[in-house]
């Protein structure tokens, strides 16, 4: 079976895939100081609890934005999965992905592998031009043409970064959990005002940016699929009516699609 790993700045999401179906997934905190042995203990425990035999995993595909963890994950997987051969471990870079997506950037090496993975997944599943919004530590917009070209995008601070900055710089403002969305726009307490400001504020910002992107690309809304992914995608969906699809497993599915296409 295929084990896929998306190493993000705040969390790492791993999944077990049967063909392109994510049958099991786990989310752990990203710690750039973890060793291969510590990672192996964590994943061994998770797989054991899920009653999954490590011998069943014969291929691993990784997308990472934390270079310091690349070597520990490589050694972790080779030690943890007895039937995994070195040639079936793939930590994707832009050169690996270039055959699957035409990267229209001056410096292709600058774009994170996760963003290209999302673009490949969106084109594979929706067969159209796409805008992928990944709502994680950072919020990224990635624009994909109808010919599967990566055109570029935007990067801005995520919701949790905004909340953290707000509470750190304003002494009287409390920390707020936005897992429960605000019930109305006008907050009637400090907590509800912060919730509303962040959720509705980011929702309106995303809507405004989408309009500008579509206009700049000279698309009609019917010509482009707008997909949201990432941990905050379901929270912001009610405030972003232009988003057509929420697919929280888009990156993991993309890794499975890429692994299949690259023959890993």
N, C-alpha and C positions, 0 to 999 in steps of 0.2 A: 504494500500500500504506500501511498504518497503522504509524506508529512510536510506541511507548508508552514513557514514562519515569517511573520511580518514584524520586524524589529523597529518599533517606533521610539520617539524621544521619551514618552512617558510610560507607555504600555507596550508590551509585546504580545501579539495574538498568534497563537499556533493552532493548526487544525489538521485533522486527519481526513484525507479525501479518498473517496471511491469514485474513480473517473473524475468528473467535475463537481461531484456532490460533496459538500462539507458535512461529514457524518458526526464529527465531534470537534469542539474547539475549546481553547483555554485562553485566558487573559491573565498575564502576570505583570507586575511592575518591572519596568526596565531599570536595571542597575548596571551601569557601565563598568563597575568594579567587580562584578561577579566572575568567578573563574569557571573553567570548563567543568570541574568537579561539582561545583555548587549548582550549575545549570543542570548537570546530569541528575543530581539528587532531586531537584525540583520536578523535572519532567518524568523521571522514573516514578516518583510518587503519584503524579497526576495520571499517568498511564496505568499504573497499578490500580488506583481507585476506580478508573473507568474500565477495568478488566481488559485492557488491550495489551497483547503480547508484543514486546519490543522486536521480536524476531519477524513480525509481520511487516515491518516497515523496511522497504528496500530502496526508497528514493526520498530525497529531501531537497526542497527548493526554498530559497530564502530571499527576502527583500529586506535590506537593512539601511537605516539612516544613521546608525551609530557604529562607525568604523571600528571603534575600540572593542566591540563585541564580536566582530567577524571571526577572529581566530578562536575565542572560547566556544562559540557555537559550533564551529567546524569540528573541533576536538571533542566536544560534548556529544555530537551526533555520531561520530565514528566510534566512540566508546560505548554509547548507549544502545545503538542498533547493530547487532552482530552481523546482519545480512546486508548492511549498507556498504557499497563499494565507493571508493573515492570519486570515481567518475560519475557517480549518481548523486553526488552532493553538488548543488549549484547555488552559489551566492550571486544573484543577478546584478550585473552592471549594465550601463547603457549599450555597450558593445554586444552583449548577449541579446539585448532586446531590439537592436536596430533592424534585424531581419523581419521583425514582426510589426514594427511601427516606424514610419519615416519621421525622424526627429528634425523639425525645421527650426533649429536653434543655432545661433552663432557658436556656442560652446556646449555641445551635447552632454559633456561630462558634468555640467553643473546641475542638471535635473536629477532629482532623487528617483531611484529605481521604483519606489512605491507609486510615484505619480505616473510613470510609464506603464506600470502594471495595471493601474486603474484604467488608463486610457485603452490599453489592449483589451481588457475585460469588457469595458463599455462597448467598444466597437464589435467585439465578438458576440455579445448577447443582444445588442439592439440594432446592429447593422445600419447605423446612421451616424451623421455628425453628432457629437455629444459634448456636453459640458459636465465634467465630474467635479462635485464639490465634496472635499474630504474634510470633515469637521472633527479634527483632532487637536493636539497641542497647538498646532498652527492650522489655520483654515486655508486650504489651497483650492484654486479653481484651475482646472486643466481642460484645454480646448482641443478637441479631436475632430478632424475633418471627415467628410464622407468617404475619403480615400484612405482612412486610417493614418493620417498625418498628425503628429504632435505639434501643435501650432504655438504653444506657450500657455501662459496663465498668470495667476495672481497668487500672492502669499500675504496673509495678514494674521495678526495674533488671534489665537483661539479664545473661546469663552472663559475657560478656566484661567488663562493668563490675564484676561481683563479683570476678572473677579479678584484675583490675587493682587494685582496692582492697585485696585481700588481700595481694598481693605488694608493694604500695607501703607498706602500713602495718605489715607484719611483715617485718623486715629479713632473717630467715634463711630465709624461704620463697621458693622459686624460681618463675620464670615457668613456666607449664604450658600445653601445647597439648592441648586436649580433643577434637581432631578424631578421635582414636582413643579410643572410650569405655572406661571401666574394665571389667575382666573380672569383678569381684566387688565386693560392697558394702564389705567390710572391706579397707582399703588396707594393704599390707605395706611401703610405703615412703612417704616424704613426698609424692612426685609422685603415686603412686596414691591416697593418702589425699585429696589435694586434688581430683583428678579425680573420685573417688567422692563426695566431699562436695558438689561443685558439681553434678554430673550427677544423682546419686540424690536429693540435697537438693532441687534445683529440680523434678525429676520428682515427688517426693512433695508438694511445695508446690502444683504445678499440679493434681495429683489432688485434694488437699484443697480447693483453691479451686473446682474444678469441682463438687464435691459441694455446696458451700455455694451456688454460683450456681444450680444446678439446683433446689435446695430453695427458695431465695428466689423463683425464678420459678414455682415450683409445677409444674414439668415432671416427667414421667417420662423416664428416659434414652432410651426408645424414641421420644420425641416431639421430640428435638433432635439435630441433627447437629453433632458436635464436630470442627472442622477446625483443623489446625495448618499454619502457613506460616512463611516466614522462614528465614534461614540455619542456625539451630540446630535446626530442626524434626526432621530425620532423626536427629540425635544423641540427642535427648530422647525420641523415639518409643518405644523399648524400655522406658522408665521411666514412660510415661504411657499405660497400657492403655485409659483412657477415650477417648483420641483415636482417632476412627474413620478419619479421612482425613488424609494429609499431602499438601498441594498447594503445592509451592514456588513455582509460578507464579501463585498465586491473584490477586495484585495486578495483574500484567500482564494476565491474562485479564479481570479486572474492568474494567480501563481499556479493553480492546477492546469489552466488552459495553456499557459506558457510551457510548463513542464511537458505536457503532452506534445506540443508543437516542436519543442527542442529535442524530444526523444529521450528525456532524462528519466 
